[in-house]
Amino acid sequence: MKPVLIAILSMGVLTGGMICFDIFMGTGIKEALINAINPFRVMELVEFFLLFLLSAILLLKPVFKFVYKKMKQSQPEN
């Protein structure tokens, strides 16, 4: 229960900080809330590339480990 509460609290603090930064930069409260709710709308091309690259690394690493493990098990011992 404690890790869940810490994660929710961290998310709230970071989201609040992001909204405050947007307001301090001159955007309206409505625009700041929209940016906080939908961060993909304000991302640039390089940020999208990094998001998908890191996601692919995160998802493909366990797949490669699984395939390597299966290949190693299927090879006969000499």
C-alpha positions, 0 to 999 in steps of 0.5 A, a space after each residue: 500500500 505504501 508504494 502505491 501511495 508514494 507513486 500517486 503522491 509523486 504523480 500529483 506533485 509532478 503534474 502540479 509542478 508541470 501545470 505551474 510551469 506552464 502557467 508561469 510561462 504564460 499559457 492559460 490555465 485551460 491550456 496548461 491543464 490540456 498539456 498536462 492531460 495529453 502530453 503527446 499533443 505537445 511533443 516534438 518529433 525527437 521526443 516521439 522518436 525517443 519515446 518509441 525507441 525506449 519503449 521498444 528497448 523496454 519491450 524487446 529485451 525480455 523477448 530476446 532473453 526468452 528466445 535465447 533461453 528457448 534456443 539454448 534449451 533446444 540445443 542438444 548437450 554434447 
